[in-house]
Amino acid sequence: MEYPTSQSKVDGTFINYVKVGCGPPIVFIHGWSNNWQGWAPIIPFLKERFTLYLVDLPGFGDSGNLPAYSIEITADTIAEFIKIEKIVPEAVVGISMGTFVVGELGIRHPEASKRIILTSPILKGSKQRFLSKDVLYNLKFLNASRFTKGLLKSIMSRPVTAHYLSRYLMMYHYDKKVVDECGVIGKAKMRIDAFIQMGISACHIVPTQMVTSIPVKTLLIVGDKDKLASISYIKKELLPQNKQLSLTIVADAGHAAPWEKPEEISNAIKQFITLN
């Protein structure tokens, strides 16, 4: 997992990223409490065919900070990053909370990428949001003071938190080594203001409305054991609403599908780009 990093300055903020591989470019956006290393397992399966740009979002990993954070601001920042680096992506790929950023990128900047790929999107029903009302309320409470934000940061930064969430929410087949390599460092490096504000911002977006509004070809990649998505709902309610949408189901994978089934995720990405 030792890959050299680079930095690009976007509106005064440094964006950290890994560039690896050769061939047409693909941009990858990580999830809510991670950094570029969350995508590390797929690199060996794609780098011989594509140039991969694995980005740390502002406020996460080794990227710089913003005065304020939201899904829309972050989507605009990624669009500007793509423009500044003169990337013409075959696809921009997001996972979990990153699917909100990538989805909004597709809506707000359809020229930024030929295709959108949403891995492990939060899609379980028409009224579902990123977080439950109770979790959102607690997040707002924790955002109220420096002390409570520090407390949340302390909890989220601990390796035990990454392992607990992976075992009981993210992964169908828990793997301690994978979590150590792909899920611990990102939590330690994230800024708590970015974490909280991005979570609150995501709750103002209705995932189903976002997905059905993306005007470019979009692939949904969903693990069949993902606790945050309903494959039957996607098939019956979402795919008929937008002919640009398609679905790939990954067997025996949970919400952290790229950690559990990196080759299958990579094959789905390759096939989507090749056929579309």
C-alpha positions as CSV (number, residue, x, y, z in Angstrom):
1,M,0.0,0.0,0.0
2,E,3.0,2.3,-0.4
3,Y,2.1,4.7,-3.3
4,P,3.5,8.1,-3.8
5,T,1.1,11.1,-3.2
6,S,0.8,14.4,-5.0
7,Q,-0.9,17.6,-4.2
8,S,-3.0,20.0,-6.3
9,K,-4.1,23.4,-5.2
10,V,-7.8,24.1,-5.7
11,D,-9.1,27.5,-4.8
12,G,-6.4,27.8,-2.1
13,T,-6.8,24.4,-0.7
14,F,-4.4,21.5,-1.3
15,I,-6.0,18.3,-2.5
16,N,-3.9,15.2,-1.8
17,Y,-4.1,12.3,-4.2
18,V,-2.4,9.1,-5.4
19,K,-1.9,8.7,-9.1
20,V,-1.1,5.2,-10.1
21,G,-1.3,3.0,-13.3
22,C,-1.5,3.7,-17.0
23,G,-4.3,4.2,-19.5
24,P,-7.6,6.1,-19.4
25,P,-8.2,7.9,-16.1
26,I,-10.6,7.0,-13.3
27,V,-11.2,9.2,-10.3
28,F,-12.0,7.6,-6.9
29,I,-13.8,9.3,-3.9
30,H,-13.7,7.7,-0.5
31,G,-16.3,7.4,2.2
32,W,-17.4,9.4,5.2
33,S,-14.6,8.7,7.7
34,N,-11.8,7.5,5.4
35,N,-9.1,8.6,2.9
36,W,-7.8,7.3,-0.4
37,Q,-6.5,4.2,1.3
38,G,-10.0,2.9,1.5
39,W,-9.7,2.1,-2.2
40,A,-6.3,0.3,-2.0
41,P,-7.5,-3.3,-2.5
42,I,-8.8,-2.5,-6.0
43,I,-5.5,-0.9,-7.2
44,P,-3.8,-4.2,-8.3
45,F,-6.8,-5.1,-10.4
46,L,-7.1,-1.8,-12.3
47,K,-3.7,-0.2,-12.5
48,E,-2.5,-2.2,-15.6
49,R,-5.4,-0.8,-17.7
50,F,-6.3,2.5,-16.2
51,T,-4.7,5.5,-14.5
52,L,-6.2,5.8,-11.1
53,Y,-6.6,9.1,-9.2
54,L,-7.4,8.3,-5.6
55,V,-8.4,11.5,-3.9
56,D,-8.4,12.7,-0.2
57,L,-11.5,14.9,0.1
58,P,-10.9,18.3,1.8
59,G,-10.8,17.9,5.5
60,F,-9.8,14.2,5.2
61,G,-6.5,12.3,4.8
62,D,-3.7,14.7,3.9
63,S,-5.8,17.2,2.0
64,G,-6.2,20.7,3.3
65,N,-9.1,22.3,5.1
66,L,-12.1,24.3,3.9
67,P,-13.8,27.1,5.9
68,A,-17.0,25.0,5.8
69,Y,-18.0,21.6,4.4
70,S,-20.9,20.3,2.5
71,I,-21.6,17.7,-0.2
72,E,-22.2,20.5,-2.8
73,I,-19.0,22.4,-1.9
74,T,-17.0,19.2,-2.1
75,A,-18.5,18.2,-5.4
76,D,-17.6,21.6,-6.8
77,T,-14.1,21.2,-5.4
78,I,-13.6,17.8,-7.1
79,A,-14.9,19.2,-10.4
80,E,-12.3,22.0,-10.2
81,F,-9.6,19.4,-9.3
82,I,-10.5,17.4,-12.4
83,K,-10.3,20.6,-14.5
84,I,-7.0,21.8,-13.0
85,E,-5.3,18.5,-13.5
86,K,-6.7,18.2,-17.0
87,I,-8.2,14.8,-16.3
88,V,-10.8,13.5,-18.7
89,P,-12.3,10.7,-16.6
90,E,-13.8,7.6,-18.0
91,A,-15.6,7.5,-14.7
92,V,-15.7,9.1,-11.3
93,V,-16.3,6.5,-8.6
94,G,-17.6,7.0,-5.1
95,I,-18.4,4.8,-2.1
96,S,-20.9,5.2,0.7
97,M,-20.9,9.0,1.6
98,G,-18.7,9.5,-1.4
99,T,-21.6,8.5,-3.6
100,F,-23.3,11.7,-2.5
101,V,-20.3,13.7,-3.6
102,V,-20.1,11.8,-6.9
103,G,-23.8,11.9,-7.5
104,E,-23.9,15.7,-7.0
105,L,-20.8,16.0,-9.2
106,G,-22.8,14.3,-12.0
107,I,-25.8,16.6,-11.5
108,R,-23.9,19.9,-11.0
109,H,-21.0,19.2,-13.4
110,P,-22.2,16.6,-16.0
111,E,-19.3,17.6,-18.2
112,A,-16.8,16.5,-15.5
113,S,-17.0,12.8,-16.3
114,K,-18.3,10.5,-19.0
115,R,-19.7,8.1,-16.4
116,I,-20.6,7.9,-12.7
117,I,-20.2,4.8,-10.6
118,L,-21.8,4.7,-7.1
119,T,-20.4,1.8,-5.0
120,S,-22.4,0.9,-1.9
121,P,-24.9,3.7,-2.3
122,I,-27.3,4.4,0.5
123,L,-30.5,3.3,-1.2
124,K,-33.1,1.4,0.9
125,G,-36.3,3.3,0.4
126,S,-37.9,6.6,-0.8
127,K,-37.8,8.2,2.7
128,Q,-34.3,7.0,3.7
129,R,-31.6,9.5,4.3
130,F,-27.9,9.2,5.0
131,L,-28.4,9.0,8.7
132,S,-31.4,8.1,10.9
133,K,-33.1,11.0,12.7
134,D,-31.6,9.9,16.0
135,V,-28.1,9.7,14.7
136,L,-28.5,13.1,13.0
137,Y,-29.8,14.6,16.2
138,N,-26.8,13.3,18.2
139,L,-24.4,14.5,15.5
140,K,-25.8,18.0,15.8
141,F,-25.5,17.8,19.6
142,L,-21.9,16.8,19.3
143,N,-21.2,19.7,17.0
144,A,-22.3,22.2,19.6
145,S,-19.0,22.6,21.5
146,R,-15.3,22.1,21.2
147,F,-15.5,19.6,24.0
148,T,-18.1,17.4,22.4
149,K,-16.4,17.5,19.0
150,G,-13.1,16.5,20.7
151,L,-14.9,13.6,22.4
152,L,-16.3,12.4,19.0
153,K,-12.9,12.8,17.4
154,S,-11.3,10.7,20.2
155,I,-13.9,8.0,19.7
156,M,-13.7,7.9,15.9
157,S,-9.9,8.0,15.8
158,R,-9.5,4.8,17.8
159,P,-8.7,1.6,15.8
160,V,-11.3,-0.3,17.9
161,T,-14.0,2.0,16.4
162,A,-13.0,1.1,12.8
163,H,-13.0,-2.6,13.7
164,Y,-16.4,-2.4,15.5
165,L,-18.1,-0.6,12.6
166,S,-16.5,-3.0,10.1
167,R,-17.5,-6.1,12.0
168,Y,-21.1,-5.1,12.7
169,L,-22.1,-2.7,9.8
170,M,-19.6,-2.5,7.0
171,M,-18.4,-6.0,6.2
172,Y,-20.2,-9.3,5.6
173,H,-16.9,-11.2,6.1
174,Y,-14.9,-9.3,8.7
175,D,-11.2,-9.2,8.0
176,K,-9.0,-7.6,10.7
177,K,-6.0,-7.2,8.4
178,V,-8.0,-5.4,5.7
179,V,-9.5,-3.0,8.3
180,D,-6.1,-2.2,9.7
181,E,-4.8,-1.5,6.2
182,C,-7.7,0.3,4.8
183,G,-10.0,1.7,7.5
184,V,-7.9,2.9,10.5
185,I,-5.5,5.6,9.1
186,G,-8.3,7.5,7.4
187,K,-10.3,7.9,10.7
188,A,-7.2,9.1,12.5
189,K,-6.4,11.8,9.9
190,M,-9.9,13.2,9.3
191,R,-10.8,16.6,10.7
192,I,-13.8,16.4,13.0
193,D,-15.5,19.5,11.5
194,A,-15.4,17.9,8.1
195,F,-16.8,14.6,9.4
196,I,-19.7,16.3,11.2
197,Q,-20.6,18.9,8.5
198,M,-20.4,16.4,5.7
199,G,-22.6,14.0,7.6
200,I,-25.2,16.7,8.3
201,S,-25.0,17.9,4.7
202,A,-25.6,14.4,3.3
203,C,-28.8,14.2,5.4
204,H,-30.3,17.1,3.4
205,I,-30.0,15.1,0.2
206,V,-32.7,12.5,-0.7
207,P,-30.5,9.7,-2.1
208,T,-33.3,8.3,-4.4
209,Q,-34.0,11.7,-5.9
210,M,-30.2,12.4,-6.4
211,V,-29.6,9.0,-8.1
212,T,-32.6,9.4,-10.5
213,S,-31.5,12.9,-11.4
214,I,-28.0,12.1,-12.6
215,P,-28.0,12.9,-16.4
216,V,-25.0,10.7,-17.4
217,K,-24.6,7.0,-17.5
218,T,-24.5,5.7,-14.0
219,L,-23.7,2.3,-12.5
220,L,-24.8,1.2,-9.0
221,I,-22.6,-1.5,-7.5
222,V,-24.3,-3.1,-4.5
223,G,-23.2,-6.0,-2.3
224,D,-26.1,-8.4,-1.8
225,K,-25.4,-8.4,2.0
226,D,-25.2,-4.6,2.2
227,K,-27.3,-3.5,5.2
228,L,-27.7,0.1,3.8
229,A,-29.2,-0.8,0.5
230,S,-32.2,-2.7,-0.9
231,I,-31.6,-4.5,-4.2
232,S,-35.3,-5.1,-4.7
233,Y,-36.1,-1.4,-4.1
234,I,-33.4,-0.4,-6.6
235,K,-34.7,-2.8,-9.2
236,K,-38.4,-2.0,-8.8
237,E,-38.4,1.7,-8.0
238,L,-35.2,3.3,-9.2
239,L,-34.0,1.7,-12.4
240,P,-37.3,2.4,-14.2
241,Q,-37.1,6.1,-13.4
242,N,-33.8,6.8,-15.1
243,K,-32.7,4.9,-18.2
244,Q,-29.1,6.0,-17.6
245,L,-29.0,3.8,-14.5
246,S,-27.7,0.2,-14.4
247,L,-27.0,-2.2,-11.5
248,T,-24.3,-4.7,-10.7
249,I,-24.9,-7.0,-7.7
250,V,-21.8,-8.4,-5.9
251,A,-22.4,-11.7,-4.1
252,D,-21.4,-12.2,-0.5
253,A,-20.4,-8.6,0.0
254,G,-21.5,-6.0,2.5
255,H,-21.2,-2.2,2.5
256,A,-17.4,-2.3,2.3
257,A,-17.6,-4.3,-0.9
258,P,-14.2,-3.1,-2.3
259,W,-12.5,-4.6,0.8
260,E,-14.3,-7.9,0.5
261,K,-14.5,-8.3,-3.2
262,P,-12.0,-6.1,-4.9
263,E,-11.6,-8.2,-8.0
264,E,-15.4,-8.3,-8.6
265,I,-15.7,-4.6,-8.1
266,S,-12.9,-3.9,-10.5
267,N,-14.4,-6.2,-13.1
268,A,-17.7,-4.4,-12.8
269,I,-16.0,-1.1,-13.3
270,K,-14.1,-2.4,-16.4
271,Q,-17.2,-3.9,-17.9
272,F,-19.3,-0.7,-17.4
273,I,-16.6,1.5,-19.0
274,T,-16.1,-1.0,-21.9
275,L,-19.8,-1.4,-22.7
276,N,-20.9,2.2,-22.2
